[in-house]
Amino acid sequence: MARYRGTHKSATYTTGDESRRGPRSKWRKGVAGTALAAAAMAALTASQAPGAQLGGSGGDEGKDRGDSSRPDLAPGDDSYHTELPPLESPAPPKSHGAPDAVGSHSGIPATVLAAYKKAERALASTDRGCGLRWELLAAIGKVESGQARGGAVDKEGTTLKPILGPVLNGSGFARIEDTDGGRFDEDARFDRAVGPMQFIPSTWSRWGTDGNGDGTGDPNNIYDAALAAGEYLCAGGKDLGSKSGLDRAILSYNHSRAYLRTVLAWYEFYREGTHSIPDGNGPLPTTPGAGEESDAPGKGKGNGSGGGSDSDKPGKDKPGKGDGGDGGDGEGGGDDRPSPAPSKPATLEPVSKTELSVGAGQDFEDPPKVKVLDKAGKPVEGAEVKFEITGDSTGSEFEGKGTVKTRTDGTAGAPTLDAGDTTGRFTVTATVVGSEIDPASFVATVEPRATALTRTAGSLTASKGSHFAERTEVKATYKGKAAANVPMTATLLTEDGEPLGKGPRFNLLGEPDRTHSATTADGLLGLSKKGVLRLPTIYTDEATGTFLLRLTTPDGPTLDIKLKVTG
């Protein structure tokens, strides 16, 4: 749910075996994706209507969660922190007060860490458990609020200042009119995501719970919010011990492939090792989102996506907390401490493959990545790198802006790159903004959407005047991986591949229909199998013999399936 405000294209998306036309949102690009997803899930889950009674007690008594097996699409909004963890997880410090314990990326504030672990234990001891690990809650908490603004919580786990997401007034984000009377989000006109796990008030009314035993469910309390998030992630009988179950759980929180990749990166990072650090000493987010560093005075105006002011944020003047940040909008300033002169970029070199390939309609799994060095060969942090698409157009585009800043190790990765819908080649060029050093180039090839078709289900024999008992399913794959949104046409032919006069048909009544076109499913929300097209029932008439069911794709493979009709 990165703040994408670009132009939406027309494209086909598939749920089950029905093909519809709609915005090319992929359920992840900005406002349109959020609105579509929310509308769809509202219809599918019968979730509580806005303005429902807010939960305030510790247990489930008196709380109507609707069908807890099917959660709302997402607890939060379109705003989250996009920074990624370091490439390697550092070893925990030998002593709690060691210098590297403060501000370390692997350090989690003590109260916040305790809340995640308590939520894991609570779920594991009930039938609501699903293999949830506390590291997943930590990864989501990191992405949603920077671990409650670096652990800015009191001894009971309640945030010292409200952590609020953007106003959901339809301007740049979804429009959700007030559902809590401003009780939690301090806005009586529109809703805002609230607290360290960023619950929208209407979602909290269904999933909110009491995690610290004080008799009140409060989204601003990390114990309450962590347990509610855990129950939300486990809903629907998901098995978080499997990759598919884990992916489904994260996407249910925020249906964005970029969000999924970011959370999984932190999840794996935390699983490599973490340690407890004092509350208020956690590293603050450097990217826009709720709890962003730009909320603090003297850090610029920010971008309007985070919560309110945070003038007394614990530890904001300690080492590693200021870093001369620009508040996310380039205005920067405000820190009176002297800063060393920034290194000047001297070279730009690629650190990822320079030749990329992917099937049409998909995202490149490994977008271009570069490294900026100074004359001494040391990494340059904070340099602006611009990624641009040049050459023949395949409809490719970046998710969000193409300009990013280098990290502490001097690297900068391009935003998620959508291949577009047309096969071909194009070039991605990376340049350092304001510098004349040589650019880095990457050649990207967009190949056919699928490289193979395989029958995965379906009867091959039927008697005349009846139908094939099991509907045919065909899976499209791209280099061995399921390929979603692959256009496919199924045609019933003679054994020699000629048009039929008599024989199998896709409809029972009326003029025979022997052609069916649709696209393979994207597997969203668990409603269908990714990469699979399920054909309609095939009916037979009085003709017997062997027939062909031919599956074709516009720019890829063909599959012939032999069907036999007996007397």
C-alpha positions in Angstrom: 0.0 0.0 0.0 2.8 2.4 -0.8 1.4 5.8 -1.7 0.9 5.1 -5.4 -1.0 7.9 -7.1 -0.2 7.1 -10.7 -2.5 6.4 -13.6 -4.5 3.1 -13.5 -4.7 1.0 -16.6 -7.4 -1.3 -17.7 -6.7 -5.0 -17.2 -8.3 -8.3 -16.4 -8.4 -9.7 -13.0 -9.9 -13.1 -12.1 -11.6 -14.5 -9.1 -12.4 -18.2 -9.4 -13.2 -18.8 -13.1 -14.9 -15.5 -13.7 -13.1 -12.8 -15.7 -13.9 -9.1 -15.1 -12.6 -5.8 -16.3 -11.5 -3.2 -13.9 -8.7 -0.9 -12.6 -5.3 -2.5 -13.0 -4.7 -2.2 -9.3 -3.4 -5.7 -8.6 -5.1 -5.0 -5.2 -2.0 -3.2 -4.1 -1.6 0.1 -5.8 -2.9 3.0 -3.7 -6.4 4.1 -3.2 -8.0 2.1 -6.0 -6.5 -1.2 -4.6 -7.6 -0.5 -1.1 -11.1 0.5 -2.1 -11.6 -2.5 -4.3 -10.3 -4.9 -1.7 -12.3 -3.4 1.1 -15.5 -3.5 -1.0 -14.9 -7.1 -2.0 -14.2 -8.3 1.5 -17.1 -6.3 3.0 -19.4 -8.3 0.7 -17.6 -11.6 1.3 -17.2 -11.5 5.1 -20.3 -9.8 6.3 -18.0 -7.8 8.6 -19.5 -5.4 11.0 -20.9 -2.2 9.6 -19.3 1.1 10.5 -20.3 2.5 13.8 -20.6 -0.9 15.5 -20.2 -1.2 19.2 -16.5 -0.8 20.2 -15.0 -3.6 22.3 -13.9 -2.6 25.7 -13.7 -5.8 27.8 -11.0 -8.3 28.0 -12.8 -11.4 26.8 -15.0 -12.3 23.9 -18.2 -12.0 26.0 -20.6 -9.6 24.5 -18.4 -9.0 21.5 -19.7 -9.8 18.1 -16.8 -10.6 15.8 -19.0 -11.8 13.0 -17.4 -14.8 11.2 -14.0 -14.9 12.8 -12.7 -17.3 10.2 -12.8 -14.6 7.6 -11.3 -11.3 8.6 -11.7 -7.8 7.1 -9.2 -7.3 4.4 -6.8 -5.1 6.4 -6.6 -3.6 9.9 -4.8 -0.5 8.7 -4.5 1.9 5.8 -2.3 2.6 2.9 0.6 4.0 5.0 3.6 2.0 6.2 7.3 2.3 6.6 9.2 0.8 3.6 12.8 0.7 4.9 14.4 -2.7 4.9 16.6 -4.4 7.5 20.4 -4.6 7.1 21.8 -7.4 5.1 23.1 -9.2 8.2 21.7 -9.4 11.7 24.3 -8.3 14.2 25.1 -10.4 17.2 23.3 -9.3 20.4 25.4 -7.1 22.7 27.2 -8.8 25.6 25.6 -6.4 28.1 22.2 -4.7 28.2 23.7 -1.3 28.4 26.3 -1.8 25.7 26.5 1.0 23.1 25.3 -1.2 20.2 22.2 -2.1 22.3 20.8 1.4 21.7 19.4 2.1 18.3 20.4 -1.3 16.9 18.1 -2.6 14.2 17.9 -6.0 15.9 17.1 -4.4 19.2 13.4 -4.3 20.2 12.2 -2.2 23.1 11.6 -4.3 26.2 7.9 -3.7 26.7 7.1 -4.1 23.0 9.1 -7.3 22.8 7.3 -8.7 25.9 3.9 -7.9 24.3 4.8 -9.8 21.1 6.0 -12.9 23.1 3.0 -12.8 25.4 0.6 -12.7 22.4 2.3 -15.7 20.9 2.0 -17.7 24.2 -1.7 -16.7 24.6 -2.6 -17.9 21.1 -0.5 -21.1 21.3 -2.4 -22.1 24.5 -5.8 -21.9 22.8 -7.5 -23.4 19.8 -7.0 -20.1 18.0 -3.3 -20.8 17.6 -2.1 -21.2 14.0 1.7 -21.5 14.4 2.1 -17.7 14.8 5.6 -16.7 15.8 6.2 -13.5 17.8 8.8 -12.4 15.2 5.9 -11.9 12.7 4.2 -9.5 15.1 7.5 -7.8 15.5 8.0 -7.5 11.7 4.5 -6.0 11.3 5.0 -3.7 14.3 8.2 -2.5 12.7 6.6 -1.8 9.4 3.5 -0.2 10.8 4.9 2.0 13.5 8.6 1.5 14.0 7.9 -0.6 17.1 5.7 2.0 18.7 8.0 4.9 17.8 11.1 3.2 19.2 9.3 1.9 22.3 7.7 5.2 23.3 5.3 3.4 25.7 4.5 3.6 29.5 5.1 0.7 31.9 1.6 -0.7 31.0 2.4 -0.7 27.3 0.3 2.3 26.2 1.9 4.8 23.8 3.0 8.1 25.3 1.6 9.9 22.3 -1.1 8.7 19.8 0.3 7.0 16.8 -2.1 8.0 14.0 -2.1 7.1 10.3 -3.3 9.5 7.6 -6.8 10.9 7.6 -8.9 8.6 5.4 -10.8 11.3 3.6 -10.4 10.0 0.1 -7.6 12.4 -0.7 -4.7 10.1 -1.6 -6.1 7.3 0.5 -9.4 5.5 0.9 -12.4 7.4 2.2 -13.7 6.0 5.5 -16.1 8.2 7.4 -15.9 8.3 11.2 -16.9 5.0 13.0 -15.7 5.7 16.6 -16.8 9.3 17.2 -13.2 10.3 17.4 -12.7 8.1 20.5 -9.5 6.5 19.4 -8.3 8.5 16.3 -9.2 12.0 17.6 -11.2 12.6 14.4 -15.0 12.8 14.5 -15.3 13.2 10.7 -13.0 10.5 9.2 -11.3 7.4 10.4 -7.5 7.1 10.9 -5.5 4.0 11.7 -4.5 3.9 15.4 -1.8 2.6 17.6 1.4 0.6 17.2 -0.3 -2.1 15.1 -2.3 0.5 13.1 -5.9 -0.7 13.4 -8.7 1.3 11.8 -11.4 1.9 14.5 -14.1 -0.1 12.7 -11.7 -3.1 12.4 -10.7 -2.7 16.1 -14.4 -2.9 17.0 -14.4 -6.4 15.7 -10.9 -7.7 16.6 -10.0 -5.6 19.6 -9.1 -7.5 22.8 -7.5 -7.1 26.2 -4.0 -8.4 26.1 -2.7 -7.0 29.4 -5.6 -8.0 31.7 -6.6 -4.5 32.7 -10.2 -5.0 31.6 -10.0 -2.7 28.6 -9.2 -3.2 25.0 -7.2 -0.3 23.7 -5.5 -0.1 20.2 -3.0 2.3 21.7 -1.7 -0.4 24.1 0.9 -2.7 22.6 -0.3 -5.8 24.6 -3.9 -5.3 23.4 -2.9 -4.5 19.9 -0.4 -7.4 19.5 -2.9 -10.0 20.7 -5.6 -8.6 18.4 -3.2 -8.6 15.5 -2.3 -12.2 16.3 -5.9 -13.3 16.3 -6.5 -11.4 13.1 -3.6 -13.1 11.4 -4.7 -16.6 12.5 -8.3 -16.2 11.4 -9.7 -18.5 8.7 -7.8 -21.6 9.8 -4.5 -20.4 8.3 -1.4 -22.4 9.0 1.4 -19.9 9.5 3.9 -22.7 9.5 3.5 -23.0 5.7 4.7 -20.4 3.2 1.3 -20.1 1.6 -0.4 -19.6 5.0 2.2 -17.1 6.1 1.8 -15.1 2.9 -2.0 -15.2 3.1 -1.9 -13.9 6.7 0.4 -11.0 5.9 -1.6 -10.1 2.7 -4.8 -10.1 4.8 -3.2 -7.4 6.9 -2.3 -5.2 3.9 -2.9 -6.6 0.4 0.2 -5.4 -1.2 3.0 -7.5 -2.7 5.5 -4.8 -1.7 4.1 -4.8 1.8 4.5 -8.6 1.9 8.1 -8.5 0.8 8.9 -5.8 3.4 7.3 -7.7 6.3 8.9 -11.0 5.2 12.3 -9.2 5.1 12.0 -8.1 8.7 10.5 -11.4 9.8 13.6 -13.3 8.5 15.9 -10.6 10.0 14.3 -11.0 13.5 14.4 -14.8 13.3 18.2 -14.5 12.9 18.4 -13.0 16.4 17.1 -10.1 18.4 17.7 -8.6 21.8 15.8 -6.4 24.3 16.7 -2.7 24.6 15.3 -0.1 27.0 12.0 1.4 26.1 12.3 4.6 24.1 15.7 3.7 22.6 14.6 1.8 19.5 15.7 3.0 16.1 13.1 5.4 14.6 11.7 5.0 11.1 13.3 7.0 8.3 10.6 6.5 5.8 7.1 8.0 5.8 4.4 6.4 7.7 2.8 6.3 11.2 5.4 7.1 13.8 7.9 8.6 11.3 10.8 10.5 12.6 9.5 13.7 10.8 6.8 13.9 13.5 9.4 15.3 15.9 10.1 19.0 15.9 13.0 20.2 13.8 12.8 17.3 11.4 10.9 19.0 8.6 7.2 19.0 7.8 6.9 15.4 6.8 4.5 14.2 4.2 1.3 14.3 6.2 1.1 10.5 6.5 2.0 10.1 10.1 0.5 10.9 13.5 0.5 14.0 15.6 3.5 15.8 17.1 5.9 14.0 19.3 7.9 16.8 20.9 9.0 14.7 23.9 9.8 11.5 22.0 12.2 9.6 24.2 15.7 9.5 23.0 15.3 11.7 20.0 18.5 13.6 20.8 20.5 10.5 21.6 23.2 9.2 19.1 21.7 7.5 16.1 18.3 9.2 16.4 18.7 12.4 14.5 21.2 11.8 11.7 20.3 15.1 10.1 17.2 13.6 8.7 15.1 15.5 6.2 11.7 14.5 7.5 10.8 12.7 4.4 10.2 15.8 2.2 13.7 17.1 1.7 13.2 20.2 3.9 15.3 18.8 6.7 17.1 20.8 9.3 16.4 21.6 12.9 19.0 19.6 14.6 21.6 21.9 16.3 24.2 19.2 16.7 27.2 19.6 14.3 27.1 17.1 11.5 30.1 15.8 9.5 30.2 16.9 5.9 28.4 14.4 3.7 30.5 12.2 1.4 30.4 13.2 -2.3 29.4 10.5 -4.7 32.2 9.5 -7.1 31.1 6.2 -8.6 27.8 4.3 -9.1 28.0 0.6 -9.7 25.3 -2.1 -10.0 25.1 -4.7 -7.2 22.4 -6.8 -8.7 22.1 -8.7 -12.0 22.2 -6.3 -15.0 20.0 -8.6 -17.1 16.5 -9.1 -15.8 13.6 -11.2 -17.1 10.1 -11.9 -16.1 6.7 -12.9 -17.6 4.4 -10.2 -18.9 1.9 -8.9 -16.2 4.2 -9.8 -13.3 6.6 -7.9 -11.1 10.4 -8.3 -11.4 11.4 -10.4 -8.4 14.8 -8.7 -8.1 14.5 -5.0 -9.2 17.8 -3.1 -10.1 20.0 -2.3 -7.2 23.1 0.0 -7.2 25.7 1.2 -4.8 27.1 4.7 -4.5 30.8 5.2 -3.3 33.0 8.2 -2.7 36.5 8.7 -4.0 37.9 6.6 -1.1 35.6 3.7 -2.1 33.4 4.2 1.0 29.6 4.0 0.8 27.7 7.2 0.5 24.5 7.4 2.6 21.6 9.6 1.7 22.4 10.1 -2.0 19.4 10.4 -4.3 19.4 7.8 -7.0 16.9 8.1 -9.8 15.7 5.0 -11.7 14.2 5.6 -15.1 12.7 3.3 -17.8 14.0 3.9 -21.3 13.7 2.1 -24.7 10.7 0.3 -26.1 7.7 0.4 -24.0 6.1 -2.8 -22.6 3.8 -0.9 -20.3 6.3 -1.3 -17.5 6.3 1.1 -14.6 7.6 1.6 -11.1 5.3 1.3 -8.0 5.5 4.8 -6.7 8.3 7.3 -7.4 11.5 6.1 -9.1 13.8 8.2 -6.9 15.2 6.7 -3.7 18.0 7.4 -1.2 20.9 5.2 -0.5 21.1 3.4 2.8 24.0 3.3 5.3 25.8 0.8 3.2 25.5 3.0 0.1 23.0 0.8 -1.7 19.7 1.8 -3.2 17.1 -0.5 -4.7 14.6 0.5 -7.3 11.0 0.4 -6.3 8.9 -2.6 -7.3 9.0 -2.8 -11.1 5.9 -4.0 -13.0 6.8 -5.6 -16.3 3.7 -4.4 -18.1 1.5 -6.4 -20.5 3.6 -6.5 -23.7 6.6 -8.7 -24.4 9.8 -6.9 -25.3 12.9 -5.3 -23.9 13.6 -2.1 -22.2 16.4 -0.4 -20.2 16.4 0.8 -16.6 19.0 3.6 -16.1 20.1 4.6 -12.6 21.7 8.0 -12.1 22.8 10.0 -9.0 20.7 13.1 -8.8 22.9 16.3 -9.0 26.0 14.4 -10.0 27.7 13.9 -13.4 29.1 10.4 -12.6 28.4 7.7 -15.1 25.0 6.0 -14.8 24.4 2.3 -14.3 22.2 0.4 -16.8 20.1 -2.7 -16.6 18.5 -4.6 -19.5 15.0 -6.0 -18.7 13.2 -8.5 -20.9 9.5 -9.1 -20.7 8.7 -12.7 -21.9 5.5 -14.5 -22.5 3.3 -14.7 -19.4 3.6 -18.5 -19.3 6.2 -21.1 -20.4 4.1 -24.2 -19.8 0.5 -25.4 -19.5 -0.5 -28.5 -17.5 -3.8 -30.3 -16.8 -4.2 -30.6 -13.1 -7.8 -31.9 -12.9 -10.7 -33.0 -15.1 -12.4 -36.1 -16.4 -11.1 -37.5 -19.7 -14.0 -39.8 -20.5 -17.8 -39.4 -20.5 -20.8 -41.2 -22.1 -22.9 -39.6 -24.8 -25.8 -37.5 -23.8 -24.3 -36.6 -20.5 -21.3 -34.5 -19.3 -17.7 -34.9 -18.1 -18.1 -35.4 -14.3 -15.1 -33.4 -13.2 -14.4 -30.0 -14.6 -11.1 -29.5 -16.3 -8.4 -27.4 -14.6 -5.3 -26.1 -16.4 -2.3 -24.6 -14.6 -0.1 -22.0 -16.3 3.5 -21.7 -15.1 6.4 -19.3 -15.8 9.7 -21.0 -15.4 8.1 -23.5 -12.9 6.2 -20.9 -10.9 2.4 -20.4 -11.0 1.6 -17.6 -13.5 -1.5 -15.5 -12.6 -3.6 -13.5 -15.1 -2.6 -15.5 -18.2 -5.2 -15.1 -20.9 -6.2 -18.5 -22.3 -8.7 -19.8 -24.8 -10.2 -23.3 -24.7 -11.5 -24.7 -27.9 -13.3 -28.1 -28.5 -12.1 -29.7 -31.8 -12.1 -33.0 -33.7 -9.2 -35.4 -33.0 -7.5 -33.9 -36.1 -7.8 -30.4 -34.8 -10.7 -29.4 -37.1 -13.8 -27.4 -36.1 -16.7 -29.6 -34.7 -20.1 -30.1 -36.3 -21.2 -32.4 -33.5 -19.7 -33.4 -30.3 -18.8 -31.9 -26.9 -19.8 -28.3 -26.0 -19.5 -25.9 -23.1 -23.3 -25.1 -22.9 -26.2 -27.5 -22.4 -28.9 -25.5 -24.3 -29.0 -23.3 -27.3 -26.5 -23.0 -30.1 -23.4 -25.1 -29.3 -20.6 -23.0 -27.7 -17.3 -24.7 -28.2 -14.9 -21.8 -27.3 -14.3 -20.4 -23.8 -11.9 -17.5 -23.0 -10.7 -16.5 -19.5 -7.6 -15.8 -17.5 -5.8 -17.9 -14.9 -6.6 -16.9 -11.3 -4.4 -14.7 -9.1 -5.1 -16.6 -5.9 -6.1 -13.5 -4.0 -7.8 -13.9 -0.6 -7.6 -17.7 -1.0 -10.7 -17.7 -3.3 -8.9 -19.5 -6.1 -5.7 -21.3 -7.0 -3.0 -19.1 -8.4 -2.2 -19.7 -12.0 -5.1 -22.1 -12.5 -8.0 -21.8 -15.0 -11.1 -23.9 -14.2 -13.2 -24.5 -17.3 -17.0 -24.7 -17.4 -18.6 -28.2 -17.5 -18.3 -29.9 -20.9 -21.5 -31.5 -22.1 -21.8 -34.3 -24.7 -24.4 -35.0 -27.4 -25.0 -38.2 -29.4 -21.6 -38.1 -31.1 -19.0 -40.6 -29.9 -15.3 -40.9 -30.4 -12.1 -39.0 -29.5 -12.1 -35.2 -29.4 -9.5 -32.5 -28.6 -9.7 -29.8 -25.9 -7.1 -27.3 -27.1 -5.8 -24.6 -24.7 -3.9 -21.6 -26.2 -2.3 -18.5 -24.9 -1.6 -15.3 -27.0 2.2 -15.4 -26.8 3.1 -18.7 -25.1 2.5 -22.4 -25.0 -0.4 -24.6 -26.3 -1.9 -27.7 -24.6 -4.0 -30.4 -26.3 -6.1 -32.7 -24.0 -7.8 -35.8 -25.6 -11.4 -36.4 -24.5 -13.2 -39.6 -25.2 -17.0 -40.0 -25.5 -18.4 -43.5 -25.3 -21.7 -45.0 -26.4 
